[in-house]
Amino acid sequence: MADLLHKAVYAFATGAVADVLAARSGPGPGQRHAAMRSGRHAGAGPLPRGQA
């Protein structure tokens, strides 16, 4: 039981740290690309290299 509790606390702490680190650098290229047009669209290619 103690091992399961330890793993749950470790997983929560690791996830919280990863969320903080990911949020401080702003949206990534995939999020910027998705924000260009809402919804699902066929033929949406990758971002140009200068915007990625």
mmCIF file of the N, C-alpha and C atoms, coordinates in Angstrom:
data_MODEL
# 
_entry.id   MODEL 
# 
loop_
_atom_site.group_PDB 
_atom_site.id 
_atom_site.type_symbol 
_atom_site.label_atom_id 
_atom_site.label_alt_id 
_atom_site.label_comp_id 
_atom_site.label_asym_id 
_atom_site.label_entity_id 
_atom_site.label_seq_id 
_atom_site.pdbx_PDB_ins_code 
_atom_site.Cartn_x 
_atom_site.Cartn_y 
_atom_site.Cartn_z 
_atom_site.occupancy 
_atom_site.B_iso_or_equiv 
_atom_site.pdbx_formal_charge 
_atom_site.auth_seq_id 
_atom_site.auth_comp_id 
_atom_site.auth_asym_id 
_atom_site.auth_atom_id 
_atom_site.pdbx_PDB_model_num 
ATOM 1   N N  . MET A 1 1  ? 0.819   -1.194 0.000   1.00 0.00 ? 1  MET A N  1 
ATOM 2   C CA . MET A 1 1  ? 0.000   0.000  0.000   1.00 0.00 ? 1  MET A CA 1 
ATOM 3   C C  . MET A 1 1  ? 0.866   1.262  0.000   1.00 0.00 ? 1  MET A C  1 
ATOM 4   N N  . ALA A 1 2  ? 1.930   1.261  0.764   1.00 0.00 ? 2  ALA A N  1 
ATOM 5   C CA . ALA A 1 2  ? 2.811   2.428  0.824   1.00 0.00 ? 2  ALA A CA 1 
ATOM 6   C C  . ALA A 1 2  ? 3.498   2.650  -0.515  1.00 0.00 ? 2  ALA A C  1 
ATOM 7   N N  . ASP A 1 3  ? 3.831   1.561  -1.210  1.00 0.00 ? 3  ASP A N  1 
ATOM 8   C CA . ASP A 1 3  ? 4.474   1.685  -2.515  1.00 0.00 ? 3  ASP A CA 1 
ATOM 9   C C  . ASP A 1 3  ? 3.522   2.323  -3.526  1.00 0.00 ? 3  ASP A C  1 
ATOM 10  N N  . LEU A 1 4  ? 2.265   1.944  -3.485  1.00 0.00 ? 4  LEU A N  1 
ATOM 11  C CA . LEU A 1 4  ? 1.279   2.516  -4.399  1.00 0.00 ? 4  LEU A CA 1 
ATOM 12  C C  . LEU A 1 4  ? 1.067   4.005  -4.120  1.00 0.00 ? 4  LEU A C  1 
ATOM 13  N N  . LEU A 1 5  ? 1.008   4.367  -2.853  1.00 0.00 ? 5  LEU A N  1 
ATOM 14  C CA . LEU A 1 5  ? 0.864   5.767  -2.483  1.00 0.00 ? 5  LEU A CA 1 
ATOM 15  C C  . LEU A 1 5  ? 2.087   6.579  -2.930  1.00 0.00 ? 5  LEU A C  1 
ATOM 16  N N  . HIS A 1 6  ? 3.274   6.008  -2.727  1.00 0.00 ? 6  HIS A N  1 
ATOM 17  C CA . HIS A 1 6  ? 4.498   6.689  -3.141  1.00 0.00 ? 6  HIS A CA 1 
ATOM 18  C C  . HIS A 1 6  ? 4.501   6.919  -4.646  1.00 0.00 ? 6  HIS A C  1 
ATOM 19  N N  . LYS A 1 7  ? 4.100   5.934  -5.419  1.00 0.00 ? 7  LYS A N  1 
ATOM 20  C CA . LYS A 1 7  ? 4.074   6.073  -6.875  1.00 0.00 ? 7  LYS A CA 1 
ATOM 21  C C  . LYS A 1 7  ? 3.048   7.113  -7.313  1.00 0.00 ? 7  LYS A C  1 
ATOM 22  N N  . ALA A 1 8  ? 1.917   7.186  -6.634  1.00 0.00 ? 8  ALA A N  1 
ATOM 23  C CA . ALA A 1 8  ? 0.894   8.178  -6.974  1.00 0.00 ? 8  ALA A CA 1 
ATOM 24  C C  . ALA A 1 8  ? 1.410   9.596  -6.700  1.00 0.00 ? 8  ALA A C  1 
ATOM 25  N N  . VAL A 1 9  ? 2.055   9.790  -5.567  1.00 0.00 ? 9  VAL A N  1 
ATOM 26  C CA . VAL A 1 9  ? 2.606   11.109 -5.225  1.00 0.00 ? 9  VAL A CA 1 
ATOM 27  C C  . VAL A 1 9  ? 3.709   11.483 -6.212  1.00 0.00 ? 9  VAL A C  1 
ATOM 28  N N  . TYR A 1 10 ? 4.565   10.537 -6.545  1.00 0.00 ? 10 TYR A N  1 
ATOM 29  C CA . TYR A 1 10 ? 5.645   10.791 -7.487  1.00 0.00 ? 10 TYR A CA 1 
ATOM 30  C C  . TYR A 1 10 ? 5.080   11.158 -8.864  1.00 0.00 ? 10 TYR A C  1 
ATOM 31  N N  . ALA A 1 11 ? 4.063   10.447 -9.326  1.00 0.00 ? 11 ALA A N  1 
ATOM 32  C CA . ALA A 1 11 ? 3.455   10.736 -10.627 1.00 0.00 ? 11 ALA A CA 1 
ATOM 33  C C  . ALA A 1 11 ? 2.805   12.114 -10.635 1.00 0.00 ? 11 ALA A C  1 
ATOM 34  N N  . PHE A 1 12 ? 2.124   12.474 -9.567  1.00 0.00 ? 12 PHE A N  1 
ATOM 35  C CA . PHE A 1 12 ? 1.497   13.788 -9.479  1.00 0.00 ? 12 PHE A CA 1 
ATOM 36  C C  . PHE A 1 12 ? 2.539   14.898 -9.499  1.00 0.00 ? 12 PHE A C  1 
ATOM 37  N N  . ALA A 1 13 ? 3.593   14.731 -8.713  1.00 0.00 ? 13 ALA A N  1 
ATOM 38  C CA . ALA A 1 13 ? 4.644   15.758 -8.645  1.00 0.00 ? 13 ALA A CA 1 
ATOM 39  C C  . ALA A 1 13 ? 5.356   15.891 -9.987  1.00 0.00 ? 13 ALA A C  1 
ATOM 40  N N  . THR A 1 14 ? 5.644   14.773 -10.631 1.00 0.00 ? 14 THR A N  1 
ATOM 41  C CA . THR A 1 14 ? 6.302   14.809 -11.931 1.00 0.00 ? 14 THR A CA 1 
ATOM 42  C C  . THR A 1 14 ? 5.425   15.504 -12.966 1.00 0.00 ? 14 THR A C  1 
ATOM 43  N N  . GLY A 1 15 ? 4.136   15.213 -12.964 1.00 0.00 ? 15 GLY A N  1 
ATOM 44  C CA . GLY A 1 15 ? 3.214   15.861 -13.895 1.00 0.00 ? 15 GLY A CA 1 
ATOM 45  C C  . GLY A 1 15 ? 3.093   17.349 -13.639 1.00 0.00 ? 15 GLY A C  1 
ATOM 46  N N  . ALA A 1 16 ? 3.065   17.737 -12.377 1.00 0.00 ? 16 ALA A N  1 
ATOM 47  C CA . ALA A 1 16 ? 2.952   19.158 -12.041 1.00 0.00 ? 16 ALA A CA 1 
ATOM 48  C C  . ALA A 1 16 ? 4.194   19.921 -12.499 1.00 0.00 ? 16 ALA A C  1 
ATOM 49  N N  . VAL A 1 17 ? 5.363   19.353 -12.290 1.00 0.00 ? 17 VAL A N  1 
ATOM 50  C CA . VAL A 1 17 ? 6.607   20.007 -12.725 1.00 0.00 ? 17 VAL A CA 1 
ATOM 51  C C  . VAL A 1 17 ? 6.638   20.086 -14.255 1.00 0.00 ? 17 VAL A C  1 
ATOM 52  N N  . ALA A 1 18 ? 6.238   19.031 -14.940 1.00 0.00 ? 18 ALA A N  1 
ATOM 53  C CA . ALA A 1 18 ? 6.230   19.052 -16.409 1.00 0.00 ? 18 ALA A CA 1 
ATOM 54  C C  . ALA A 1 18 ? 5.260   20.104 -16.936 1.00 0.00 ? 18 ALA A C  1 
ATOM 55  N N  . ASP A 1 19 ? 4.106   20.253 -16.308 1.00 0.00 ? 19 ASP A N  1 
ATOM 56  C CA . ASP A 1 19 ? 3.136   21.268 -16.729 1.00 0.00 ? 19 ASP A CA 1 
ATOM 57  C C  . ASP A 1 19 ? 3.694   22.676 -16.553 1.00 0.00 ? 19 ASP A C  1 
ATOM 58  N N  . VAL A 1 20 ? 4.372   22.915 -15.447 1.00 0.00 ? 20 VAL A N  1 
ATOM 59  C CA . VAL A 1 20 ? 4.951   24.238 -15.196 1.00 0.00 ? 20 VAL A CA 1 
ATOM 60  C C  . VAL A 1 20 ? 6.037   24.545 -16.226 1.00 0.00 ? 20 VAL A C  1 
ATOM 61  N N  . LEU A 1 21 ? 6.899   23.573 -16.499 1.00 0.00 ? 21 LEU A N  1 
ATOM 62  C CA . LEU A 1 21 ? 7.968   23.795 -17.466 1.00 0.00 ? 21 LEU A CA 1 
ATOM 63  C C  . LEU A 1 21 ? 7.417   24.001 -18.872 1.00 0.00 ? 21 LEU A C  1 
ATOM 64  N N  . ALA A 1 22 ? 6.376   23.279 -19.247 1.00 0.00 ? 22 ALA A N  1 
ATOM 65  C CA . ALA A 1 22 ? 5.790   23.420 -20.582 1.00 0.00 ? 22 ALA A CA 1 
ATOM 66  C C  . ALA A 1 22 ? 5.059   24.742 -20.728 1.00 0.00 ? 22 ALA A C  1 
ATOM 67  N N  . ALA A 1 23 ? 4.432   25.228 -19.667 1.00 0.00 ? 23 ALA A N  1 
ATOM 68  C CA . ALA A 1 23 ? 3.646   26.461 -19.752 1.00 0.00 ? 23 ALA A CA 1 
ATOM 69  C C  . ALA A 1 23 ? 4.516   27.699 -19.828 1.00 0.00 ? 23 ALA A C  1 
ATOM 70  N N  . ARG A 1 24 ? 5.718   27.659 -19.297 1.00 0.00 ? 24 ARG A N  1 
ATOM 71  C CA . ARG A 1 24 ? 6.514   28.882 -19.241 1.00 0.00 ? 24 ARG A CA 1 
ATOM 72  C C  . ARG A 1 24 ? 7.136   29.244 -20.579 1.00 0.00 ? 24 ARG A C  1 
ATOM 73  N N  . SER A 1 25 ? 7.208   28.317 -21.518 1.00 0.00 ? 25 SER A N  1 
ATOM 74  C CA . SER A 1 25 ? 7.815   28.635 -22.812 1.00 0.00 ? 25 SER A CA 1 
ATOM 75  C C  . SER A 1 25 ? 6.776   29.051 -23.849 1.00 0.00 ? 25 SER A C  1 
ATOM 76  N N  . GLY A 1 26 ? 5.509   29.108 -23.473 1.00 0.00 ? 26 GLY A N  1 
ATOM 77  C CA . GLY A 1 26 ? 4.469   29.536 -24.399 1.00 0.00 ? 26 GLY A CA 1 
ATOM 78  C C  . GLY A 1 26 ? 4.014   28.404 -25.303 1.00 0.00 ? 26 GLY A C  1 
ATOM 79  N N  . PRO A 1 27 ? 3.108   28.706 -26.219 1.00 0.00 ? 27 PRO A N  1 
ATOM 80  C CA . PRO A 1 27 ? 2.594   27.648 -27.094 1.00 0.00 ? 27 PRO A CA 1 
ATOM 81  C C  . PRO A 1 27 ? 3.664   27.149 -28.062 1.00 0.00 ? 27 PRO A C  1 
ATOM 82  N N  . GLY A 1 28 ? 3.645   25.862 -28.298 1.00 0.00 ? 28 GLY A N  1 
ATOM 83  C CA . GLY A 1 28 ? 4.585   25.262 -29.227 1.00 0.00 ? 28 GLY A CA 1 
ATOM 84  C C  . GLY A 1 28 ? 4.097   25.389 -30.659 1.00 0.00 ? 28 GLY A C  1 
ATOM 85  N N  . PRO A 1 29 ? 4.866   24.880 -31.623 1.00 0.00 ? 29 PRO A N  1 
ATOM 86  C CA . PRO A 1 29 ? 4.483   25.019 -33.014 1.00 0.00 ? 29 PRO A CA 1 
ATOM 87  C C  . PRO A 1 29 ? 3.163   24.329 -33.339 1.00 0.00 ? 29 PRO A C  1 
ATOM 88  N N  . GLY A 1 30 ? 2.893   23.200 -32.723 1.00 0.00 ? 30 GLY A N  1 
ATOM 89  C CA . GLY A 1 30 ? 1.627   22.512 -32.978 1.00 0.00 ? 30 GLY A CA 1 
ATOM 90  C C  . GLY A 1 30 ? 0.433   23.300 -32.477 1.00 0.00 ? 30 GLY A C  1 
ATOM 91  N N  . GLN A 1 31 ? 0.575   23.935 -31.329 1.00 0.00 ? 31 GLN A N  1 
ATOM 92  C CA . GLN A 1 31 ? -0.518  24.743 -30.790 1.00 0.00 ? 31 GLN A CA 1 
ATOM 93  C C  . GLN A 1 31 ? -0.734  26.004 -31.616 1.00 0.00 ? 31 GLN A C  1 
ATOM 94  N N  . ARG A 1 32 ? 0.346   26.609 -32.099 1.00 0.00 ? 32 ARG A N  1 
ATOM 95  C CA . ARG A 1 32 ? 0.198   27.793 -32.957 1.00 0.00 ? 32 ARG A CA 1 
ATOM 96  C C  . ARG A 1 32 ? -0.469  27.417 -34.272 1.00 0.00 ? 32 ARG A C  1 
ATOM 97  N N  . HIS A 1 33 ? -0.109  26.264 -34.809 1.00 0.00 ? 33 HIS A N  1 
ATOM 98  C CA . HIS A 1 33 ? -0.703  25.806 -36.062 1.00 0.00 ? 33 HIS A CA 1 
ATOM 99  C C  . HIS A 1 33 ? -2.184  25.517 -35.870 1.00 0.00 ? 33 HIS A C  1 
ATOM 100 N N  . ALA A 1 34 ? -2.554  24.898 -34.774 1.00 0.00 ? 34 ALA A N  1 
ATOM 101 C CA . ALA A 1 34 ? -3.955  24.588 -34.512 1.00 0.00 ? 34 ALA A CA 1 
ATOM 102 C C  . ALA A 1 34 ? -4.768  25.854 -34.299 1.00 0.00 ? 34 ALA A C  1 
ATOM 103 N N  . ALA A 1 35 ? -4.157  26.907 -33.791 1.00 0.00 ? 35 ALA A N  1 
ATOM 104 C CA . ALA A 1 35 ? -4.882  28.151 -33.534 1.00 0.00 ? 35 ALA A CA 1 
ATOM 105 C C  . ALA A 1 35 ? -5.166  28.933 -34.815 1.00 0.00 ? 35 ALA A C  1 
ATOM 106 N N  . MET A 1 36 ? -4.494  28.584 -35.900 1.00 0.00 ? 36 MET A N  1 
ATOM 107 C CA . MET A 1 36 ? -4.694  29.314 -37.152 1.00 0.00 ? 36 MET A CA 1 
ATOM 108 C C  . MET A 1 36 ? -6.114  29.131 -37.676 1.00 0.00 ? 36 MET A C  1 
ATOM 109 N N  . ARG A 1 37 ? -6.649  27.931 -37.573 1.00 0.00 ? 37 ARG A N  1 
ATOM 110 C CA . ARG A 1 37 ? -8.016  27.642 -38.010 1.00 0.00 ? 37 ARG A CA 1 
ATOM 111 C C  . ARG A 1 37 ? -8.624  26.662 -37.018 1.00 0.00 ? 37 ARG A C  1 
ATOM 112 N N  . SER A 1 38 ? -9.794  26.995 -36.493 1.00 0.00 ? 38 SER A N  1 
ATOM 113 C CA . SER A 1 38 ? -10.416 26.095 -35.527 1.00 0.00 ? 38 SER A CA 1 
ATOM 114 C C  . SER A 1 38 ? -11.082 24.926 -36.250 1.00 0.00 ? 38 SER A C  1 
ATOM 115 N N  . GLY A 1 39 ? -11.213 23.821 -35.578 1.00 0.00 ? 39 GLY A N  1 
ATOM 116 C CA . GLY A 1 39 ? -11.850 22.637 -36.143 1.00 0.00 ? 39 GLY A CA 1 
ATOM 117 C C  . GLY A 1 39 ? -10.868 21.783 -36.927 1.00 0.00 ? 39 GLY A C  1 
ATOM 118 N N  . ARG A 1 40 ? -11.404 20.717 -37.518 1.00 0.00 ? 40 ARG A N  1 
ATOM 119 C CA . ARG A 1 40 ? -10.580 19.801 -38.297 1.00 0.00 ? 40 ARG A CA 1 
ATOM 120 C C  . ARG A 1 40 ? -10.737 20.126 -39.772 1.00 0.00 ? 40 ARG A C  1 
ATOM 121 N N  . HIS A 1 41 ? -9.623  20.220 -40.490 1.00 0.00 ? 41 HIS A N  1 
ATOM 122 C CA . HIS A 1 41 ? -9.651  20.553 -41.903 1.00 0.00 ? 41 HIS A CA 1 
ATOM 123 C C  . HIS A 1 41 ? -8.681  19.658 -42.656 1.00 0.00 ? 41 HIS A C  1 
ATOM 124 N N  . ALA A 1 42 ? -9.140  19.151 -43.789 1.00 0.00 ? 42 ALA A N  1 
ATOM 125 C CA . ALA A 1 42 ? -8.267  18.348 -44.638 1.00 0.00 ? 42 ALA A CA 1 
ATOM 126 C C  . ALA A 1 42 ? -7.303  19.273 -45.365 1.00 0.00 ? 42 ALA A C  1 
ATOM 127 N N  . GLY A 1 43 ? -6.147  18.801 -45.642 1.00 0.00 ? 43 GLY A N  1 
ATOM 128 C CA . GLY A 1 43 ? -5.179  19.557 -46.413 1.00 0.00 ? 43 GLY A CA 1 
ATOM 129 C C  . GLY A 1 43 ? -4.432  20.620 -45.630 1.00 0.00 ? 43 GLY A C  1 
ATOM 130 N N  . ALA A 1 44 ? -4.499  20.585 -44.315 1.00 0.00 ? 44 ALA A N  1 
ATOM 131 C CA . ALA A 1 44 ? -3.758  21.557 -43.511 1.00 0.00 ? 44 ALA A CA 1 
ATOM 132 C C  . ALA A 1 44 ? -2.335  21.044 -43.376 1.00 0.00 ? 44 ALA A C  1 
ATOM 133 N N  . GLY A 1 45 ? -1.424  21.650 -44.084 1.00 0.00 ? 45 GLY A N  1 
ATOM 134 C CA . GLY A 1 45 ? -0.042  21.204 -44.079 1.00 0.00 ? 45 GLY A CA 1 
ATOM 135 C C  . GLY A 1 45 ? 0.725   21.708 -42.874 1.00 0.00 ? 45 GLY A C  1 
ATOM 136 N N  . PRO A 1 46 ? 1.983   21.367 -42.797 1.00 0.00 ? 46 PRO A N  1 
ATOM 137 C CA . PRO A 1 46 ? 2.790   21.842 -41.672 1.00 0.00 ? 46 PRO A CA 1 
ATOM 138 C C  . PRO A 1 46 ? 3.062   23.335 -41.764 1.00 0.00 ? 46 PRO A C  1 
ATOM 139 N N  . LEU A 1 47 ? 3.463   23.910 -40.654 1.00 0.00 ? 47 LEU A N  1 
ATOM 140 C CA . LEU A 1 47 ? 3.848   25.315 -40.640 1.00 0.00 ? 47 LEU A CA 1 
ATOM 141 C C  . LEU A 1 47 ? 5.107   25.524 -41.481 1.00 0.00 ? 47 LEU A C  1 
ATOM 142 N N  . PRO A 1 48 ? 5.224   26.685 -42.098 1.00 0.00 ? 48 PRO A N  1 
ATOM 143 C CA . PRO A 1 48 ? 6.489   26.987 -42.763 1.00 0.00 ? 48 PRO A CA 1 
ATOM 144 C C  . PRO A 1 48 ? 7.634   26.981 -41.752 1.00 0.00 ? 48 PRO A C  1 
ATOM 145 N N  . ARG A 1 49 ? 8.811   26.632 -42.194 1.00 0.00 ? 49 ARG A N  1 
ATOM 146 C CA . ARG A 1 49 ? 9.962   26.459 -41.296 1.00 0.00 ? 49 ARG A CA 1 
ATOM 147 C C  . ARG A 1 49 ? 10.255  27.718 -40.483 1.00 0.00 ? 49 ARG A C  1 
ATOM 148 N N  . GLY A 1 50 ? 10.025  28.881 -41.032 1.00 0.00 ? 50 GLY A N  1 
ATOM 149 C CA . GLY A 1 50 ? 10.296  30.122 -40.315 1.00 0.00 ? 50 GLY A CA 1 
ATOM 150 C C  . GLY A 1 50 ? 9.343   30.366 -39.157 1.00 0.00 ? 50 GLY A C  1 
ATOM 151 N N  . GLN A 1 51 ? 8.162   29.763 -39.171 1.00 0.00 ? 51 GLN A N  1 
ATOM 152 C CA . GLN A 1 51 ? 7.179   29.944 -38.101 1.00 0.00 ? 51 GLN A CA 1 
ATOM 153 C C  . GLN A 1 51 ? 7.236   28.844 -37.057 1.00 0.00 ? 51 GLN A C  1 
ATOM 154 N N  . ALA A 1 52 ? 7.945   27.759 -37.337 1.00 0.00 ? 52 ALA A N  1 
ATOM 155 C CA . ALA A 1 52 ? 7.971   26.618 -36.423 1.00 0.00 ? 52 ALA A CA 1 
ATOM 156 C C  . ALA A 1 52 ? 8.897   26.796 -35.268 1.00 0.00 ? 52 ALA A C  1 
# 
